Structures are given as C-alpha cells and as structure tokens.
Amino acid sequence: MNTQPAARWIRVCRFEQLTPERGVAALVGHNQVALFRTHDDMVYALGNIEPFTGRAVLSRGIVGSRGLTPTVASPLHKQVFDLRTGECLDDPAFAVPVTAVRIRDGHVEVAV
C-alpha cells in the first residue's frame, strides 16, 4: 500500500513562454520555484533559494552543463547545481530541493 499522498499539480505557465537556457521564478503556494528549460526542451524545477546565501536568486543563474549533467550556476558565487537532483557539484554538503515538473496540454505544471 502506498502511504504517500498523491501529488497535486499546479499550472505555472505555457511551455513556449519558457526561453531555452534561461530560468524563471514562480511562486507556487508559499514556495519559490526556479524553472529551467534547457536547449533540448527538458524542463526542471528547483527551489529558488540559493543555500550558500539564503537569497532567492537561482532562477537568474547561468544554465549550462558539466559533461552530460544539466546545471545552473548561482549568479552570486557561481556554485553549480545539478538540475536533475539539486546537488551542489562544487560542495556535495549542499543541495536545493527538486520539485517534480511535467508538461501537460502545452502547460508547465509543478507538483506541490
């Protein structure tokens, strides 16, 4: 028996409103989420709070990659985070929360 509650999905924006290789912040409930669309049209959602400074800036980070790993670099001190897992690739003691994201009927939805 699955004891976890089913995800509730919140529609955030239309997929085509996300610019490839750029981030955008969205307020989902009481949480800031940073959405990223990569060059291959994958969409990722991370917490927008950068853990080294506590500032809501990750959505303004630099999207890129390390090898095959899609990443975002903090705009403040350039620590790099894996878009898939939220792990800081420069210091594994730090991470940001990952939020489930999906595309449905042309809209980006995140789980709450």
Residue, then its C-alpha position, 0 to 999 in steps of 0.5 A: m500500500n502506498t502511504q504517500p499522498a498523491a501529488r497535486w499539480i499546479r499550472v505555472c505557465r505555457f511551455e513556449q513562454l519558457t526561453p531555452e537556457r534561461g530560468v524563471a521564478a514562480l511562486v507556487g503556494h508559499n514556495q519559490v520555484a526556479l524553472f529551467r528549460t534547457h536547449d533540448d526542451m527538458v524542463y526542471a524545477l528547483g527551489n529558488i533559494e540559493p543555500f550558500t546565501g539564503r537569497a532567492v536568486l537561482s532562477r537568474g543563474i547561468v544554465g549550462s552543463r558539466g559533461l552530460t549533467p544539466t546545471v545552473a550556476s548561482p549568479l552570486h558565487k557561481q556554485v553549480f547545481d545539478l538540475r536533475t537532483g539539486e546537488c551542489l557539484d562544487d560542495p556535495a554538503f549542499a543541495v536545493p530541493v527538486t520539485a517534480v515538473r511535467i508538461r501537460d496540454g502545452h502547460v508547465e505544471v509543478a507538483v506541490 
